[in-house]
Amino acid sequence: MAERRFLIQIDVLPADRDRQELLELVLAAATLDAPASILVTGEAVSLFDSGSDASWRQLIEQGLIDVLSDAADRQSLPSGVQPLDHCSREKLVQQSTVIRV
């Protein structure tokens, strides 16, 4: 039986004071080699904007954890973020243990 994947789902852009704590959660999952992914939706995609914390972009660039998004504007996604269509997103959510933050 395949190991169940953890899916850290970020729907809302966290407050500045919460971003570091969230990043630590994600890095802990990556460090433990737990089967985990991040799903970033809606306004939370701006975590990866050039003006935001460079640590989030480094997370993607270094491939520490799979980062996925269902953003409508796929052109705005940074390289390394995998776009998902609605059906793929639903399947991933159903097959994962979801941690909503």
C-alpha positions as CSV (number, residue, x, y, z in Angstrom):
1,M,0.0,0.0,0.0
2,A,1.4,3.4,-1.0
3,E,2.3,5.9,1.7
4,R,-0.3,8.6,2.1
5,R,0.9,12.1,1.0
6,F,0.6,15.1,3.2
7,L,-0.7,18.2,1.4
8,I,-0.1,21.5,3.0
9,Q,-2.8,23.7,1.4
10,I,-2.3,27.5,1.6
11,D,-5.4,29.3,0.5
12,V,-4.8,32.7,2.0
13,L,-1.7,34.8,2.1
14,P,-0.4,34.5,5.7
15,A,0.3,37.5,7.7
16,D,4.0,38.6,7.7
17,R,4.5,37.3,11.3
18,D,3.1,33.8,10.3
19,R,5.1,33.3,7.1
20,Q,8.3,32.2,8.9
21,E,6.3,29.7,11.1
22,L,4.6,28.3,8.0
23,L,8.0,28.0,6.2
24,E,9.4,26.1,9.1
25,L,6.5,23.6,8.9
26,V,7.2,23.1,5.2
27,L,10.9,22.7,5.8
28,A,10.3,20.2,8.5
29,A,8.3,18.1,6.2
30,A,11.0,18.3,3.5
31,T,13.7,17.5,6.0
32,L,11.9,14.4,7.3
33,D,11.6,13.1,3.7
34,A,7.9,12.8,4.4
35,P,5.8,12.4,1.2
36,A,4.5,16.0,1.1
37,S,3.5,18.7,-1.3
38,I,2.3,22.3,-1.0
39,L,-0.8,23.4,-2.8
40,V,-1.0,27.2,-3.1
41,T,-4.2,28.8,-4.3
42,G,-5.8,32.2,-4.7
43,E,-4.0,35.2,-3.2
44,A,-1.5,32.9,-1.5
45,V,0.4,32.6,-4.9
46,S,1.8,36.0,-4.1
47,L,4.1,34.3,-1.5
48,F,6.4,33.8,-4.5
49,D,6.4,37.4,-5.8
50,S,9.7,39.1,-6.1
51,G,9.0,41.4,-3.2
52,S,8.2,38.6,-0.8
53,D,10.6,36.5,1.3
54,A,13.3,34.9,-0.8
55,S,13.1,31.8,1.3
56,W,9.9,30.7,-0.4
57,R,11.4,31.1,-3.9
58,Q,14.5,29.2,-2.7
59,L,12.3,26.4,-1.5
60,I,11.0,26.0,-5.1
61,E,14.3,26.5,-6.8
62,Q,16.1,23.9,-4.7
63,G,13.3,21.4,-5.2
64,L,13.0,20.7,-1.5
65,I,9.2,20.0,-1.8
66,D,6.7,19.7,-4.6
67,V,4.8,23.0,-5.0
68,L,1.6,23.0,-6.9
69,S,-1.0,25.7,-7.8
70,D,-4.3,26.0,-9.4
71,A,-3.8,29.7,-10.1
72,A,-5.9,30.9,-13.0
73,D,-3.0,32.8,-14.4
74,R,-0.4,30.1,-15.0
75,Q,2.0,32.5,-16.6
76,S,2.4,34.2,-13.2
77,L,3.6,31.1,-11.5
78,P,7.3,30.9,-10.9
79,S,9.4,28.2,-12.6
80,G,9.2,25.1,-10.6
81,V,5.6,25.5,-9.5
82,Q,3.5,22.8,-11.1
83,P,0.1,24.0,-12.4
84,L,-2.9,21.9,-11.7
85,D,-6.3,21.8,-13.4
86,H,-9.5,21.4,-11.3
87,C,-9.7,17.6,-11.8
88,S,-6.1,17.0,-10.8
89,R,-6.5,19.2,-7.8
90,E,-9.5,17.3,-6.6
91,K,-7.8,13.9,-7.1
92,L,-4.7,15.1,-5.1
93,V,-6.8,16.4,-2.3
94,Q,-8.8,13.1,-2.1
95,Q,-5.7,11.0,-2.0
96,S,-3.8,13.1,0.6
97,T,-4.0,14.0,4.2
98,V,-4.7,17.8,3.9
99,I,-3.2,20.3,6.3
100,R,-4.9,23.7,5.7
101,V,-3.0,26.7,6.8
